[in-house]
Amino acid sequence: MQPYVAVLALLGVLAAVVAAVYALSFAYAPPGAPGTGPFLSGARPQEHALSRYHVRWYVVTMVFLAFDMEMVFMYPWAVVVASVGVKAVVEMFAFLALLIVGVVYAWREGAFRWA
């Protein structure tokens, strides 16, 4: 029962801190401040939050995610490359070759043209 008491006490302290932060924000909020407006450094947004984006931004997002996944795989690889040896180097270069093929394809299709 002892571990549960500690967890419940921690949850109680957490709930009290959250309630105190909300109480302070309501107490010190300027009068007439919009409660549900988006936060944009105090400025009003220029367009609606559900406005449409140009289709080219989706392609840019996919290219970004490809490079993001590259980093997700390269960090653990950098840790084990010395212990695994040549096999790890060959596998990483094969992975990078696949990414380069994807970038060349995206470039050829015009995904990096901004105008």
C-alpha positions as CSV (number, residue, x, y, z in Angstrom):
1,M,0.0,0.0,0.0
2,Q,3.0,2.3,0.6
3,P,3.9,2.9,-3.1
4,Y,0.3,3.8,-3.9
5,V,0.3,6.4,-1.2
6,A,3.3,8.1,-2.7
7,V,1.8,8.0,-6.2
8,L,-1.5,9.4,-5.0
9,A,0.3,12.1,-3.1
10,L,2.3,13.1,-6.2
11,L,-0.9,13.2,-8.3
12,G,-2.5,15.4,-5.6
13,V,0.4,17.8,-5.7
14,L,0.3,17.8,-9.5
15,A,-3.4,18.6,-9.5
16,A,-3.0,21.4,-7.0
17,V,-0.2,23.0,-9.1
18,V,-2.3,22.8,-12.2
19,A,-5.3,24.3,-10.4
20,A,-3.1,27.1,-9.1
21,V,-1.7,27.9,-12.5
22,Y,-5.2,28.1,-14.0
23,A,-6.4,30.2,-11.1
24,L,-3.5,32.6,-11.6
25,S,-4.1,32.9,-15.3
26,F,-7.8,33.7,-14.7
27,A,-6.9,36.2,-12.0
28,Y,-4.2,38.1,-14.0
29,A,-5.8,37.9,-17.5
30,P,-6.6,41.3,-18.9
31,P,-10.3,42.1,-19.0
32,G,-12.0,41.4,-22.3
33,A,-9.2,39.1,-23.5
34,P,-10.4,36.5,-26.0
35,G,-10.6,33.1,-24.4
36,T,-10.6,30.9,-27.5
37,G,-8.6,33.0,-30.0
38,P,-5.3,31.6,-31.4
39,F,-2.1,32.8,-29.9
40,L,-0.1,34.7,-32.4
41,S,2.0,37.1,-30.3
42,G,-1.0,39.2,-29.6
43,A,-1.8,39.8,-33.3
44,R,-5.0,38.7,-35.1
45,P,-4.4,35.9,-37.6
46,Q,-4.6,36.8,-41.3
47,E,-6.5,33.7,-42.3
48,H,-8.8,31.0,-40.9
49,A,-7.1,28.2,-39.1
50,L,-8.7,25.6,-41.4
51,S,-7.7,27.4,-44.6
52,R,-6.3,25.3,-47.4
53,Y,-2.7,25.0,-48.3
54,H,-1.1,24.7,-51.7
55,V,-0.5,21.0,-52.7
56,R,3.3,21.7,-53.0
57,W,3.5,22.0,-49.2
58,Y,2.5,18.4,-48.8
59,V,5.3,17.3,-51.1
60,V,7.8,19.4,-49.1
61,T,6.4,17.8,-45.9
62,M,7.0,14.3,-47.2
63,V,10.6,15.2,-48.2
64,F,11.2,16.7,-44.7
65,L,9.8,13.5,-43.1
66,A,12.2,11.4,-45.3
67,F,15.2,13.4,-44.0
68,D,13.8,13.3,-40.5
69,M,13.6,9.5,-40.6
70,E,17.1,9.5,-41.9
71,M,18.3,11.1,-38.7
72,V,16.2,8.8,-36.6
73,F,18.1,5.9,-38.1
74,M,21.5,7.5,-38.2
75,Y,21.8,8.3,-34.5
76,P,21.6,4.7,-33.3
77,W,23.7,3.6,-36.2
78,A,26.5,6.0,-35.1
79,V,26.5,4.4,-31.7
80,V,26.9,0.8,-32.9
81,V,28.9,1.3,-36.2
82,A,32.3,0.7,-34.5
83,S,31.1,-2.6,-32.9
84,V,29.3,-4.0,-35.9
85,G,31.9,-3.0,-38.5
86,V,31.7,-3.0,-42.3
87,K,28.3,-4.5,-42.5
88,A,26.8,-1.5,-40.7
89,V,28.6,0.9,-43.1
90,V,27.3,-1.0,-46.2
91,E,23.7,-1.0,-44.8
92,M,23.8,2.7,-44.1
93,F,25.1,3.5,-47.5
94,A,22.3,1.4,-49.0
95,F,19.8,3.3,-46.9
96,L,21.3,6.7,-48.0
97,A,21.3,5.5,-51.6
98,L,17.5,4.9,-51.4
99,L,17.0,8.4,-49.9
100,I,19.1,9.9,-52.7
101,V,17.0,8.1,-55.3
102,G,13.9,9.6,-53.6
103,V,15.4,13.1,-53.6
104,V,16.4,12.9,-57.2
105,Y,12.8,11.7,-58.1
106,A,11.3,14.6,-56.1
107,W,13.7,17.0,-57.8
108,R,12.9,15.7,-61.2
109,E,9.1,16.0,-60.5
110,G,9.6,19.6,-59.5
111,A,9.0,19.3,-55.8
112,F,11.7,21.8,-55.0
113,R,10.5,24.5,-57.4
114,W,9.0,27.4,-55.4
115,A,7.5,29.5,-58.2
